């Protein structure tokens, strides 16, 4: 178990995140530092001795950020407020609205620390749980109680209980060692329903996975199927939300690719994501408690490692299709599509645009940004943004998509001709130095706009 974890995250590398372990019986989670693998093994074995099963998220998580995000979520706030009002109002420990407001104000500091605003839900919850008249009638019997103190203690208890159930999020992933898939096999008692498209045997599933172009590093028999791991040649460190969303997209698209291949032989696999919890080798799968199965490593070849950029290249068509779907779904241009300018006409008629597109390697970032501002306002702007960018060695499809989407969502207007300092290219053009934009050249009547 220790060697398995150390293979994925070598101890001699510095990491920001921790492993998130989840007890599927008690529904409790715990974070343990990735470098303290002995404690991880001890914890799993101690829980197993109690008859519990622990799964692990093999993407490292930022513990503090994950917990802060959890207590700041709207459903968590709702859960805490509901619990408080059920205790103090629904069960009879009630008081007048003014007293409730005073008690709530007194813990503003605690609210700020936890990211919780009790007042927001107060009126809504009071109305649903008890009438004002009932509250007033109860007031006299309990007027001597210090409810202010009850609130402080209860918020602390409720919050700590919630933090025991924290799961990871895409936004708080810090490092990933590679990709992993969960392949189900039809075994009685191990799936909620027997699915005829699951693989008929472990050997059939293994043969299928080994037939694909990308070869796995590790294959684990999980008891109910296979856990298949693809190790990157170096641990991928994620610093921005865009990078984290990108790796999660890669997980989904890769699992969809494998599923498409499985469909060709009448089989299927479920979608994967970077947060999927996995079984740990050398523990027992107790899903069918009458037939416990040891989780074992069936295949290991450390030489089978992938470069992250190669994985993205392998999925290039799927990534571009996904980007196109996202971009078209979010498109909010100022003009209806039938009134948008034609990028091909702009390319033909504007010397500056044509020169920059034909010589992309000479384009500065500012000039490339101007081209994308045009793309955000023309027909087939998403395709043109990539077409006018991809011949440059600096081209990154995800970066182009993000930039294009940002400009569209901001409803960015096309640039004016006087933004470019190219009198030699623009000499003789009626639009130059007239406060006009090249967008006007994109219509059959070049002066329509």
C-alpha positions as CSV (number, residue, x, y, z in Angstrom):
1,X,0.0,0.0,0.0
2,X,2.8,2.4,0.9
3,X,4.8,1.6,-2.2
4,X,1.6,2.1,-4.4
5,X,1.1,5.6,-3.0
6,X,4.8,6.4,-3.2
7,X,4.9,5.3,-6.9
8,X,2.2,7.8,-7.7
9,X,3.6,10.7,-5.5
10,X,7.3,10.1,-4.9
11,X,8.3,11.2,-1.4
12,X,11.3,13.3,-2.6
13,X,9.0,15.8,-4.3
14,X,7.5,18.8,-2.5
15,X,3.7,19.0,-2.7
16,X,1.1,21.5,-1.6
17,X,-1.9,19.2,-1.1
18,X,-3.0,16.2,1.0
19,X,-4.7,13.0,0.4
20,X,-8.4,13.0,1.1
21,X,-9.7,9.7,2.6
22,X,-13.4,8.9,2.9
23,X,-15.0,6.3,5.1
24,X,-17.9,5.1,3.0
25,X,-19.6,3.5,6.1
26,X,-19.5,6.4,8.5
27,X,-19.5,9.0,5.7
28,X,-16.6,10.8,7.5
29,X,-13.6,12.2,5.7
30,X,-10.1,13.1,6.8
31,X,-7.1,14.8,5.2
32,X,-3.5,13.4,5.7
33,X,-0.4,14.9,4.3
34,X,0.9,13.2,1.2
35,X,4.4,12.9,2.7
36,X,3.1,11.0,5.7
37,X,2.2,7.8,3.9
38,X,2.8,5.7,7.0
39,X,-0.1,7.6,8.8
40,X,-2.3,7.0,5.7
41,X,-1.6,3.2,5.8
42,X,-2.1,3.2,9.6
43,X,-5.4,5.0,9.3
44,X,-6.8,2.7,6.6
45,X,-5.8,-0.4,8.5
46,X,-7.3,0.9,11.7
47,X,-10.6,1.6,10.0
48,X,-10.5,-1.8,8.3
49,X,-10.1,-3.4,11.7
50,X,-13.4,-1.9,12.7
51,X,-15.1,-3.3,9.6
52,X,-15.1,-0.1,7.7
53,X,-14.0,0.6,4.1
54,X,-11.9,3.7,3.2
55,X,-11.6,5.1,-0.3
56,X,-9.1,7.7,-1.4
57,X,-9.1,10.7,-3.8
58,X,-5.8,10.4,-5.7
59,X,-5.9,14.0,-6.7
60,X,-4.2,16.0,-3.9
61,X,-6.4,18.5,-2.2
62,X,-5.8,21.8,-0.4
63,X,-7.3,21.0,2.9
64,X,-7.9,24.6,4.2
65,X,-9.4,25.8,1.0
66,X,-11.6,22.8,0.7
67,X,-13.0,23.3,4.2
68,X,-13.5,27.1,3.8
69,X,-15.3,26.4,0.5
70,X,-17.5,23.9,2.3
71,X,-18.6,26.2,5.1
72,X,-19.2,29.0,2.6
73,X,-21.5,27.0,0.4
74,X,-25.1,28.1,0.4
75,X,-26.5,24.6,1.2
76,X,-24.1,24.5,4.2
77,X,-25.4,27.8,5.5
78,X,-28.9,26.6,5.0
79,X,-28.1,23.4,6.9
80,X,-26.7,25.3,9.9
81,X,-29.5,27.8,10.1
82,X,-32.2,25.2,9.7
83,X,-30.7,23.1,12.5
84,X,-30.6,26.2,14.8
85,X,-34.1,27.2,14.2
86,X,-35.4,23.7,14.5
87,X,-33.8,23.4,17.9
88,X,-34.7,26.8,19.3
89,X,-38.1,27.5,17.6
90,X,-39.6,24.3,16.3
91,X,-38.9,22.3,19.5
92,X,-40.2,25.1,21.8
93,X,-37.0,27.0,22.7
94,X,-38.4,30.1,21.1
95,X,-38.2,33.9,21.5
96,X,-39.4,37.0,20.0
97,X,-38.1,38.2,16.6
98,X,-36.3,41.1,18.1
99,X,-34.4,38.9,20.5
100,X,-33.5,36.6,17.8
101,X,-32.0,39.4,15.7
102,X,-30.1,40.7,18.8
103,X,-28.7,37.3,19.4
104,X,-27.7,36.9,15.8
105,X,-26.0,40.3,15.7
106,X,-23.9,39.4,18.7
107,X,-22.2,36.6,16.8
108,X,-21.3,38.7,13.7
109,X,-17.6,38.0,14.3
110,X,-18.2,34.2,14.2
111,X,-20.3,34.6,11.0
112,X,-17.4,36.4,9.3
113,X,-14.9,33.7,10.4
114,X,-17.1,30.9,9.0
115,X,-18.6,32.7,6.0
116,X,-22.1,32.3,7.3
117,X,-24.9,34.9,7.4
118,X,-27.7,33.7,9.6
119,X,-29.9,36.7,9.1
120,X,-30.4,36.0,5.4
121,X,-32.4,32.9,6.1
122,X,-34.1,34.0,9.3
123,X,-37.3,35.3,8.1
124,X,-37.8,32.6,5.6
125,X,-37.2,29.8,8.1
126,X,-39.2,31.4,10.9
127,X,-42.2,31.5,8.6
128,X,-41.9,27.9,7.7
129,X,-41.3,26.5,11.2
130,X,-43.5,28.5,13.6
131,X,-45.8,31.5,13.7
132,X,-44.9,34.7,15.4
133,X,-47.8,34.3,17.8
134,X,-46.4,30.9,19.0
135,X,-43.0,32.5,19.4
136,X,-44.5,35.3,21.5
137,X,-46.5,32.8,23.7
138,X,-43.3,30.8,24.4
139,X,-41.3,33.9,25.3
140,X,-42.5,34.3,28.9
141,X,-41.6,30.7,29.8
142,X,-38.1,31.1,28.5
143,X,-37.3,34.7,29.1
144,X,-34.6,34.0,31.6
145,X,-32.5,31.8,29.3
146,X,-29.4,33.1,27.6
147,X,-29.9,32.0,24.0
148,X,-27.0,34.1,22.9
149,X,-24.6,31.5,24.4
150,X,-26.5,28.6,22.8
151,X,-26.0,30.0,19.3
152,X,-22.2,30.3,19.7
153,X,-21.8,26.8,20.9
154,X,-24.1,25.2,18.4
155,X,-22.6,27.0,15.4
156,X,-19.2,25.6,16.4
157,X,-20.5,22.1,16.8
158,X,-22.6,22.1,13.6
159,X,-19.6,23.5,11.6
160,X,-17.2,20.9,13.0
161,X,-19.6,18.1,12.1
162,X,-19.9,19.5,8.6
163,X,-16.1,19.6,8.2
164,X,-16.0,15.9,9.1
165,X,-17.9,15.3,5.8
166,X,-15.9,17.6,3.5
167,X,-15.2,16.2,0.1
168,X,-12.7,17.5,-2.4
169,X,-13.7,20.0,-5.1
170,X,-12.2,20.7,-8.6
171,X,-11.4,24.2,-7.4
172,X,-9.2,22.9,-4.5
173,X,-7.1,20.3,-6.4
174,X,-3.4,21.1,-6.1
175,X,-1.6,18.1,-7.9
176,X,-2.4,15.0,-9.9
177,X,-0.1,12.2,-10.8
178,X,-2.0,11.2,-13.9
179,X,-5.4,9.8,-15.1
180,X,-7.5,7.0,-13.6
181,X,-10.6,5.1,-14.8
182,X,-13.1,2.8,-13.1
183,X,-14.2,-0.1,-15.3
184,X,-17.1,-2.2,-14.0
185,X,-17.4,-6.0,-14.4
186,X,-20.6,-7.9,-14.0
187,X,-20.2,-9.5,-10.7
188,X,-23.3,-10.5,-8.6
189,X,-23.7,-8.4,-5.4
190,X,-21.2,-5.7,-6.5
191,X,-23.4,-3.3,-8.5
192,X,-26.8,-1.9,-7.8
193,X,-28.1,-3.5,-11.0
194,X,-26.5,-6.0,-13.3
195,X,-25.8,-4.1,-16.5
196,X,-25.4,-6.2,-19.7
197,X,-23.0,-3.7,-21.1
198,X,-20.5,-4.0,-18.3
199,X,-17.6,-6.3,-19.1
200,X,-18.2,-10.0,-18.6
201,X,-14.9,-10.8,-16.9
202,X,-11.8,-9.2,-15.5
203,X,-9.8,-10.7,-18.3
204,X,-12.1,-9.3,-21.0
205,X,-11.9,-5.8,-19.4
206,X,-8.1,-6.1,-19.1
207,X,-7.6,-7.2,-22.7
208,X,-9.8,-4.3,-23.9
209,X,-7.8,-1.7,-21.9
210,X,-4.5,-3.1,-23.1
211,X,-5.7,-2.9,-26.7
212,X,-6.1,0.9,-26.6
213,X,-3.3,3.2,-28.0
214,X,-2.5,4.7,-24.5
215,X,-1.1,2.0,-22.3
216,X,-1.8,2.0,-18.5
217,X,0.8,2.1,-15.8
218,X,-1.2,0.2,-13.2
219,X,-4.3,-2.0,-13.3
220,X,-5.9,-2.8,-10.0
221,X,-8.6,-5.5,-9.4
222,X,-11.0,-3.6,-7.2
223,X,-13.3,-6.5,-6.5
224,X,-16.1,-5.2,-8.6
225,X,-14.1,-4.2,-11.6
226,X,-10.8,-2.6,-12.6
227,X,-9.1,0.6,-11.5
228,X,-6.8,1.7,-14.4
229,X,-4.1,4.2,-13.8
230,X,-2.1,6.3,-16.3
231,X,0.9,7.9,-14.8
232,X,2.3,11.2,-16.1
233,X,6.0,11.5,-16.5
234,X,5.9,14.2,-13.8
235,X,3.3,15.2,-11.3
236,X,1.1,17.9,-12.7
237,X,1.0,20.9,-10.4
238,X,-2.2,23.0,-10.7
239,X,-2.1,26.7,-9.8
240,X,-5.1,28.3,-11.4
241,X,-8.8,27.6,-11.6
242,X,-8.5,27.3,-15.4
243,X,-5.8,24.6,-15.0
244,X,-8.0,22.7,-12.6
245,X,-11.0,22.9,-14.9
246,X,-8.8,21.8,-17.8
247,X,-7.6,18.6,-16.1
248,X,-11.2,17.7,-15.1
249,X,-12.2,18.2,-18.7
250,X,-9.4,15.9,-19.8
251,X,-10.6,13.2,-17.4
252,X,-14.1,13.4,-18.7
253,X,-13.1,13.4,-22.4
254,X,-10.6,10.6,-21.9
255,X,-13.3,8.4,-20.2
256,X,-15.7,9.3,-23.0
257,X,-13.1,8.2,-25.6
258,X,-12.7,4.9,-23.8
259,X,-16.4,4.5,-23.5
260,X,-16.8,5.1,-27.3
261,X,-14.2,2.4,-28.0
262,X,-16.0,0.0,-25.5
263,X,-19.3,0.7,-27.3
264,X,-17.8,-0.8,-30.5
265,X,-17.8,-4.2,-28.8
266,X,-21.1,-3.7,-27.0
267,X,-19.7,-2.6,-23.6
268,X,-19.6,0.6,-21.6
269,X,-17.7,2.4,-18.9
270,X,-18.9,5.2,-16.7
271,X,-17.6,8.8,-17.0
272,X,-14.6,9.7,-14.8
273,X,-13.5,13.0,-13.2
274,X,-10.6,14.2,-11.1
275,X,-12.6,13.8,-7.8
276,X,-13.5,10.1,-8.2
277,X,-12.8,8.1,-5.1
278,X,-10.8,4.9,-5.6
279,X,-10.2,1.7,-3.6
280,X,-6.8,1.2,-2.1
281,X,-4.8,-1.9,-3.0
282,X,-4.4,-4.5,-0.3
283,X,-7.6,-3.5,1.4
284,X,-10.9,-5.5,1.2
285,X,-13.9,-4.6,-0.9
286,X,-16.8,-5.2,1.4
287,X,-19.6,-4.2,-0.8
288,X,-20.9,-7.7,-0.6
289,X,-20.1,-8.4,3.0
290,X,-20.7,-12.2,2.5
291,X,-18.0,-12.3,-0.1
292,X,-15.2,-9.8,0.7
293,X,-12.7,-9.4,-2.0
294,X,-9.1,-8.3,-1.7
295,X,-8.1,-5.3,-3.8
296,X,-5.0,-6.3,-5.7
297,X,-2.5,-4.9,-8.2
298,X,-2.8,-7.1,-11.4
299,X,-0.5,-5.2,-13.7
300,X,2.3,-2.7,-13.2
301,X,4.7,-1.2,-15.7
302,X,6.3,2.0,-14.5
303,X,7.8,2.6,-18.0
304,X,4.3,3.3,-19.3
305,X,4.2,7.0,-18.5
306,X,2.6,9.8,-20.5
307,X,3.3,13.4,-21.1
308,X,0.3,15.6,-20.2
309,X,0.7,17.6,-23.5
310,X,0.7,14.3,-25.4
311,X,-2.6,13.4,-23.7
312,X,-4.1,16.7,-24.8
313,X,-2.8,16.1,-28.3
314,X,-4.4,12.7,-28.3
315,X,-7.7,14.3,-27.3
316,X,-7.3,17.4,-29.5
317,X,-10.4,16.9,-31.7
318,X,-12.6,16.2,-28.6
319,X,-11.2,19.2,-26.8
320,X,-11.8,21.5,-29.8
321,X,-15.4,20.2,-30.2
322,X,-16.0,20.8,-26.5
323,X,-14.6,24.3,-26.7
324,X,-16.8,25.0,-29.7
325,X,-19.9,23.8,-27.8
326,X,-19.0,26.0,-24.8
327,X,-18.2,29.0,-26.9
328,X,-21.4,28.8,-29.0
329,X,-23.5,28.2,-25.9
330,X,-22.1,31.3,-24.3
331,X,-22.0,33.6,-27.3
332,X,-23.6,36.9,-26.5
333,X,-22.5,39.1,-29.4
334,X,-24.0,42.5,-29.8
335,X,-25.3,41.6,-33.2
336,X,-27.7,38.8,-34.3
337,X,-25.8,36.1,-36.3
338,X,-27.5,37.1,-39.5
339,X,-26.2,40.7,-39.1
340,X,-22.6,39.9,-38.1
341,X,-19.7,40.8,-40.3
342,X,-17.9,38.2,-42.5
343,X,-14.4,37.5,-41.3
344,X,-13.3,36.4,-44.8
345,X,-14.3,39.8,-46.2
346,X,-12.4,41.6,-43.5
347,X,-9.3,39.4,-44.2
348,X,-9.6,40.3,-48.0
349,X,-10.2,44.0,-47.6
350,X,-8.1,45.0,-44.5
351,X,-4.4,45.0,-45.2
352,X,-3.5,45.1,-41.5
353,X,-5.7,42.1,-40.6
354,X,-4.4,40.1,-43.6
355,X,-0.8,40.9,-42.8
356,X,-1.1,39.9,-39.1
357,X,-3.0,36.7,-39.9
358,X,-0.4,35.7,-42.6
359,X,2.5,36.6,-40.3
360,X,1.2,35.3,-37.0
361,X,4.8,34.8,-35.6
362,X,5.3,38.6,-35.9
363,X,2.1,39.4,-33.9
364,X,2.5,40.9,-30.5
365,X,0.1,39.9,-27.7
366,X,-1.7,43.3,-28.1
367,X,-2.1,42.8,-31.8
368,X,-3.4,39.2,-31.3
369,X,-5.9,40.6,-28.8
370,X,-7.1,43.1,-31.4
371,X,-7.7,40.2,-33.9
372,X,-9.7,38.3,-31.3
373,X,-11.8,41.4,-30.6
374,X,-12.8,41.3,-34.2
375,X,-13.5,37.5,-34.0
376,X,-15.9,38.2,-31.0
377,X,-18.1,40.2,-33.4
378,X,-18.1,38.2,-36.6
379,X,-19.7,35.1,-38.1
380,X,-18.1,31.9,-37.0
381,X,-15.9,33.9,-34.6
382,X,-14.8,30.9,-32.6
383,X,-13.4,29.1,-35.7
384,X,-11.8,32.3,-36.9
385,X,-10.2,32.9,-33.6
386,X,-8.4,29.6,-33.9
387,X,-7.7,29.9,-37.6
388,X,-6.1,33.3,-37.1
389,X,-4.0,32.0,-34.2
390,X,-2.9,28.4,-34.9
391,X,0.0,29.0,-37.2
392,X,2.0,30.7,-34.4
393,X,4.4,28.5,-32.4
394,X,2.8,30.1,-29.3
395,X,-0.7,28.7,-30.2
396,X,-2.6,27.1,-27.3
397,X,-6.1,26.0,-28.2
398,X,-7.4,26.3,-24.6
399,X,-5.9,29.8,-24.2
400,X,-7.4,30.9,-27.4
401,X,-10.8,29.6,-26.4
402,X,-10.6,31.2,-23.0
403,X,-9.6,34.5,-24.4
404,X,-12.3,34.4,-27.1
405,X,-15.0,33.5,-24.5
406,X,-14.0,36.3,-22.2
407,X,-14.3,38.9,-25.0
408,X,-17.7,37.6,-26.1
409,X,-19.0,37.5,-22.5
410,X,-17.8,41.1,-22.0
411,X,-19.5,42.1,-25.2
412,X,-16.2,43.6,-26.3
413,X,-16.6,46.0,-29.3
414,X,-14.3,45.6,-32.3
415,X,-11.2,47.9,-32.2
416,X,-11.0,51.2,-34.1
417,X,-8.5,51.6,-36.9
418,X,-6.5,54.2,-35.1
419,X,-5.6,51.6,-32.5
420,X,-3.0,50.2,-34.9
421,X,0.0,52.2,-35.8
422,X,0.5,50.9,-39.4
423,X,0.2,53.8,-41.8
424,X,2.1,51.9,-44.4
425,X,-0.4,49.0,-44.4
426,X,-3.4,51.3,-43.9
427,X,-2.4,53.9,-46.4
428,X,-5.3,54.7,-48.8
429,X,-7.9,53.1,-46.6
430,X,-10.9,55.4,-46.1
431,X,-11.4,54.1,-42.6
432,X,-8.0,54.8,-41.2
433,X,-7.9,57.9,-38.9
434,X,-11.6,58.4,-39.2
435,X,-12.6,56.7,-36.0
436,X,-13.9,53.7,-37.8
437,X,-13.3,49.9,-37.4
438,X,-12.3,47.1,-39.7
439,X,-15.6,45.4,-38.8
440,X,-17.2,47.7,-41.4
441,X,-15.3,45.9,-44.1
442,X,-17.0,42.6,-43.3
443,X,-20.3,43.4,-45.1
444,X,-21.2,43.1,-48.8
445,X,-21.7,46.8,-48.5
446,X,-18.4,47.7,-46.9
447,X,-19.8,50.9,-45.4
448,X,-23.0,49.3,-43.9
449,X,-21.7,49.9,-40.4
